[in-house]
C-alpha cells in the first residue's frame, strides 16, 4: 500500500479534506488484554480475521505510559482506501470471534482513520501519541508546521516520522486528531527530549505546534509492531 505526500488542503466544517491526500486508510480495534503478549502471539498465529476483512497489513500498539487502564492496546488494519476499510467492518464482528480469542481481550471500541500526511510504518517502533483538538482556522498552518518539524528533527539526526490522523466513526472515544511520532526505539524517543532541553533548533517548531493546538487531550507512549502482511 502506497501513501502519497499531502500536497494541498481544503478546510471545511472542522475537517481537513486533501485535494491530493495520502492514499489508504486504517481501522483500529481498542481492547483491554490481561496478557498483551499472549494476545499478540495468538493474532500472529491466527490470521483468519485479517484475511477475511481484506487487510493489506495489520499490527498492534501496546500503551506503555499514560495508560487509561491496564492492558491497554489496539489492533490496527491498513487498507488501500477508506471504502475498503469500511467494507472490512462488515466482514468481521469482534463479538463473534472464537472463544479462545475472546478470553484474551475485552473489546472497548473501534474507529476508522484517514492519514493526513505521509507516515512510513516501521516493522517495529516506539511511538508518542498525542490526541489533540485543533480549531478549524489553525488546521492548515498546523499541518505545514508539522511537516517542518519532522524535517528539522530528521536533520538533527533522529530517525523520526510524524503522522497525523483524522478519526471517523469513533463515537465519544475518538473525537480528536491523533498526532503520532514514530521512533526506531525508546532511546531515540528520549534523545529528542534531551536535545529539546539543550536548545535544539527543532524545539521552536514543536512549541509552535503546541500553540496551534487548542488542547492536548492525552499524551502516551506505545510499542508498536506489524504482525500481518497480505501475500
N, C-alpha and C positions, 0 to 999 in steps of 0.2 A: 504494500500500500504506500503510495507516494503522497507526501504532504508538500504543497506549494507554498511559497512565501506570500504573505499577505501584502498586497500592493495598493489597495485603495479601500476606503471605508465610507459608509453612509450611516449616520446616526439617526435612528428613528424609534420613537416610542420606548426609549430606555434600553434598546438593544443595539448591538453592532451588527450590521449586515455588510459583508465584504463583497465588492464588485469582483474581486479575484481572490476569494478566500482559500485557505488551505483545503485540500481535498480530505475527505474522511470524516469520521465521527466515532464516538465512543459510547458505550453504556457501562454503568457500574452497579454492582450489587453489594451493598454495605451490610456487613454481618458482625456478629459477636461470636468469636471462636474460643472455646475453652482451651484448646491447644492449637494455635495458629499453624505451627509446623506440621502437625498431623493432618490438618485440613489441606494445607498446600500439597503435601505428599499425595493425598487422595486425589486431588484435582489433576496432578501431573500424571497419575496412573489411570485416570478415568476421564477421558477427553470427550466423551459422547455428547455432553451438553454443548461444548464449544463447536463441535461439528454440526450439531442439529440446528444451531442458530446461524450458521454461515460465517462465524467469526474468522477474520483474517489472521488475527493474533490475539492472545489473551495473556493477562498477567495478574499479579496481586500486589497490593501495597499494605504493609502492616504498620500501624501507627506506633512509633517508638516513644515519643514525648508529646505531652499535651492531650493525652487520651481523654475522651469523654466517658469511656467505660473500658473495663479490662477486656483484652482480646479484640480490640477494635481493629478492623481491617476491611478491605473491599477487594472484590474481583472485578477486573475491567476487561472489556472486549473491544477490539478495534475493527472498524468496518470501512469500506470504501466510500460510504455515503451515509447521510442521516436516514435516508429511505431504507437502506439495508439494516441499519441499527434498529430502527423502529419495527421493521418486519421481524427481526430476530426475537423481539419481545413477545410476539405472538406464537413463536415456535417452541418456547420453553417456559414452564411455570415452576419457579423455585419451590413452591409448596408441594409439588408433585415429584420432587427429587427422591431418589432411592432412600430408604430408611437409614442406611449406613451413612449417607451424606448428611441427612437431616440431623443426625445425632451429633455431628461435628460442629454445627453452627446454628445460630439463631439469626434469621433474616430480619434486618431493620428496615431498609428501603432500597429503592433503585432509582436511577437517574440516567438521562441521556446528556451527552456533552458534545459541543461543537468547538474544535480548536480555532482560535482566532489568529494564531501565528504559527509558523513552523516550529515543531518541537520533536527533534530526533529522540527516539526511545532507545534506551540502552538495555542490554541483556539483564543487567542489574544496576541499581542506583540507590543513592541516599538522597531524599528529596525533602525540601522545605515547602510546606503548603500553607498559603495564606488565603483565607476566604475574605473577600473584600467587597465593600459597597462603593460604587463609583457613580457620581452624578452624570447624567446624560451629557451635559456640556463639557465634561472633562474626559470622556472616553477616548476621543481621537488623540488628544495630547498624551494621555496615559499610555496608549499603545505605542506611540512614537518614542516616548521616553523609555519604555520597557526595552525596546529594540536597541536603543543607545546604551542602556545599562548592560545588557547582555554582551554587546560588542566590547564595552570597556572592561568588563570582568575577564573576558577571554584574552584581551590584550595584556592584562596584568598577569596572565599565566595560569588561570584556573580553567579546568575542563568543565564548563558551565553551560547549561541550556535553560532557557526561561520559556515556560509555556503559559498561555492564558486561555481559559476555557469558560464557555458560557453554558449554564445548565438549561435543560428543557425537561419539564415534567418532573421536577424534583420535589414538588409539594412544599411543605414548610421546612423540610430537612435541608434542601439545597436551593436557596434563592439568590445566592451571591456568586460573583465571579471567582474562579479558582486561579490563583497565581502560583505556579509550581516551578520552583528552582531545582533543577536536577544536577547532581554531582556524581562523580565516579565512585566516591566513597565518603564516609563521615569525616575523615580527616580533611578532605578538600572543602567540605562544607564549613568546618571550623576555621580553616585558613582564611576564607573570605571575611569572616567576622573579625579575626585577628588583624587583618590588613585594614579593615574599615576603621578600627580604633587606632590604627597607626597613621591614618591620614591618606589612605588610598584615594586616587582621583575618582574612582567609580562611586565613592561614598556620596558625593554631591548629587549624583543621578538617583541613587537609592532614596535619599532624603526628598528629592523632588517627587518620586513616585508616591512616597508616603503623604506628601502634601496634596497630591491629586486625588487620593482616596478619601471618601467620606468617613470610612470606618474600616479598621481591620477587625473582622468578626472573630477569627480564630487563627492560631499560629501553631503548627505542629510539624514534626519531622517523621518521615516514613521510610521504611526499607521496601524497595520495590524490585520486582523481577518479572521477566517474561517466562511463562510456563507452558505456552502452547503457540505453535505456528502452523497454519494450514499448509498442506502439501502443495 
